[in-house]
Amino acid sequence: MSERGEWPLYEVFVRSKRGLNHVHVGSLRAGDAEMALRHARDVYTRRNEGVSIWVVKASDITASSPDEKDPFFAPAADKVYRHPTFYDIPENVPHM
């Protein structure tokens, strides 16, 4: 529990039946990760729309700041070889 007596905050990500990626669907508080997973299932997949759930303690997430986006991402702009348009993709490569 936190200093204020609250359970930790967890961020919930769900992969839908038709999706390839987990998508952030919301947040919830729980006593531990197993409880968070069960609550996430009950709250965010009530209609059987999910095939996989991730729960992550919000305090364990480190994110870049939108205010720093220009200096943070600027180094990538000068490396054109990282862009997919730089490469020729063979025709026999599926799903590209």
C-alpha positions as CSV (number, residue, x, y, z in Angstrom):
1,M,0.0,0.0,0.0
2,S,1.0,3.6,-0.6
3,E,1.7,6.1,2.2
4,R,-1.9,7.2,1.9
5,G,-3.2,3.6,2.4
6,E,-4.1,3.1,-1.3
7,W,-3.3,0.0,-3.4
8,P,-0.8,0.6,-6.2
9,L,-2.0,1.9,-9.5
10,Y,-1.7,-0.5,-12.5
11,E,-1.9,0.3,-16.2
12,V,-3.9,-2.3,-18.2
13,F,-3.1,-3.3,-21.8
14,V,-5.3,-5.7,-23.8
15,R,-4.8,-7.5,-27.1
16,S,-8.0,-8.0,-28.9
17,K,-9.0,-11.0,-30.9
18,R,-8.3,-9.2,-34.2
19,G,-5.4,-7.2,-32.9
20,L,-1.6,-7.8,-33.1
21,N,-0.6,-5.3,-30.4
22,H,-1.6,-4.7,-26.8
23,V,-3.4,-1.4,-26.4
24,H,-3.7,0.6,-23.2
25,V,-7.3,0.5,-22.1
26,G,-7.2,2.0,-18.6
27,S,-5.9,1.9,-15.1
28,L,-7.0,0.2,-11.8
29,R,-5.8,-0.2,-8.3
30,A,-5.0,-3.6,-6.8
31,G,-3.1,-5.2,-4.0
32,D,-0.8,-7.2,-6.2
33,A,-0.2,-8.1,-9.9
34,E,-2.4,-11.2,-9.8
35,M,-5.3,-9.3,-8.3
36,A,-4.7,-6.6,-10.9
37,L,-4.9,-9.2,-13.7
38,R,-8.1,-10.7,-12.4
39,H,-9.7,-7.2,-12.0
40,A,-8.5,-6.2,-15.5
41,R,-10.1,-9.3,-16.9
42,D,-13.4,-8.5,-15.2
43,V,-13.4,-4.8,-16.0
44,Y,-11.9,-4.6,-19.5
45,T,-12.8,-7.9,-21.2
46,R,-16.4,-8.4,-20.1
47,R,-17.5,-9.2,-23.6
48,N,-14.7,-11.6,-24.5
49,E,-13.0,-9.0,-26.6
50,G,-9.5,-9.8,-25.4
51,V,-7.1,-12.7,-25.8
52,S,-4.2,-11.4,-23.7
53,I,-3.9,-8.9,-20.8
54,W,-0.8,-7.1,-19.5
55,V,-0.9,-5.2,-16.2
56,V,2.1,-3.0,-15.2
57,K,2.6,-1.0,-12.1
58,A,2.4,2.6,-13.1
59,S,5.4,3.4,-10.9
60,D,7.5,0.9,-13.0
61,I,6.8,2.8,-16.3
62,T,9.3,5.4,-17.4
63,A,8.2,7.6,-20.3
64,S,9.5,10.4,-22.3
65,S,7.9,13.8,-21.9
66,P,5.9,15.3,-24.7
67,D,7.5,18.7,-23.8
68,E,10.9,17.2,-24.7
69,K,9.9,15.5,-27.9
70,D,12.0,17.6,-30.3
71,P,15.3,17.2,-28.5
72,F,14.6,13.6,-27.5
73,F,13.7,12.3,-30.9
74,A,15.9,14.7,-33.0
75,P,18.9,12.2,-33.3
76,A,16.8,9.7,-35.1
77,A,15.9,12.2,-37.9
78,D,19.4,12.3,-39.3
79,K,19.7,8.5,-39.7
80,V,17.8,7.8,-42.9
81,Y,19.0,4.1,-42.9
82,R,16.5,3.5,-40.0
83,H,13.5,4.4,-42.2
84,P,11.9,1.5,-44.1
85,T,12.0,3.4,-47.3
86,F,15.8,3.0,-47.4
87,Y,15.6,-0.7,-48.0
88,D,14.3,-2.8,-50.9
89,I,11.9,-5.5,-49.7
90,P,12.0,-8.7,-51.6
91,E,8.6,-9.8,-53.1
92,N,8.7,-13.1,-51.3
93,V,8.8,-11.5,-47.8
94,P,5.2,-11.6,-46.4
95,H,3.5,-9.0,-44.1
96,M,5.7,-6.0,-44.7
